[in-house]
């Protein structure tokens, strides 16, 4: 964080100081909400959660080096007391971002946000110091915390923005006004909460509405609902995709024998070849989005292609590919799931198979509302059409819909199995896996299927497990 005194912070957030002997003391380390992340010079934001009250850790964090606590009540140690800690955190982030002078890049979309954000960050880091959202901390708390981790040296600030309703992205964009806004896609993630894809498009488009006239809206030319957002912004519009009309596009898209995408990248300044380390053709669109951002910020096609070819996965449980010593490959994509990302993962699994036996261990996709039955059925059917070797549907009602979809698609569907929970899936796979098999594990975060992937890796560990 840029250095600010406690007195300055109190003014910015409209708070009262308590038990602060010297208001000129500066916050020089990141603002944190987890007491385990406190460093000397930190400001600790005390949130009241369902199970834990951050105020209870006030003495502990000050002893660990925090200069003060941002709190909603006095805590007996140096504190800035405000009516609402979340609002105060947002106000502080807004103040810091306006002082930074960094170029702010914001992105949103129904699927692929985190993977694309990680690609953008890895490309831009080659040009100048870059700060970006860790993992998927893209909400009203995570986004300000990321912005507050920037320093005077930061030139690019890359922020992922999530939304669960109309107005959410407008709020985030007001806290951290972007110069470049990227919209990846409009899918069916959280459709149960939004009510329809048109409502999702309305919410995602709030990002481009927030852009200044000298900014840039980077839009997916291959998604009609995203492309239509061009009329909602006063900024310059840059299109990316496989469409011939895209300003940044891919040609000759293919997958390597190991399921990694390769293509010819075309930008207004030139063309260059890309072969990615990531798995699955869906990363082509993510890479093009990152390339469009980098081109707008002055990087050449050759620089972008090199960076994309060398970029890896920075966030856990997203197409995390690990090969066991016995030759079984585990693909842990269990961080989250929606119909679009589920289909992309299945296609990646089919490509990675390349003559090997494939397993899809799948669970519930949450927040689909009235579309839940049809979407789970469709995913089960797609597994059959892609000739995935065996489907293991894990869980309750939604898992039964996955299995039924596979069964009803054709005779191969008889190879599908419905098991009650993660342990049952592990027991089945331990008894039936053989060297060379490829196993995809994917479901919504609430299902916790990462435990299946971890158990399978531990089962196959005969020495150090090498992750690709």
Secondary structure, DSSP 8 states (H G I E B T S, - for coil): ---EEHHHHHHHHT-EEES-S-TT-EE-S-EESSGGG--TT-EEE--B-SS-BGGGGHHHHHHTT-SEEEESS--SSSEEE-S-HHHHHHHHHHHHHHHH--EEEEEE-SS-HHHHHHHHHHHHTTTS-EEE--TT--STTHHHHHHHT--TT--EEEEE---SSTTHHHHHHHHS--SEEEE----STTHHHHSSHHHHHHHHTHHHHT--TTSEEEEETT-HHHHGGGGG-SSEEEEEESSTT-SEEEEEEEE-TTS-EEEEEEETTEEEEEE-SS-STTHHHHHHHHHHHHHHTT--HHHHHHHHHH----STTSSEEEE-TTS-EEEE-TT---HHHHHHHHHHHHHHHTTS-EEEEE----S-GGGHHHHHHHHHHHHHHTT-SEEEEESSHHHHHHHHHHHHH-GGGGG-EEESSHHHHHHHHHHH--TT-EEEEE--GGG-THHHHHHHHHHH-SS--EE-
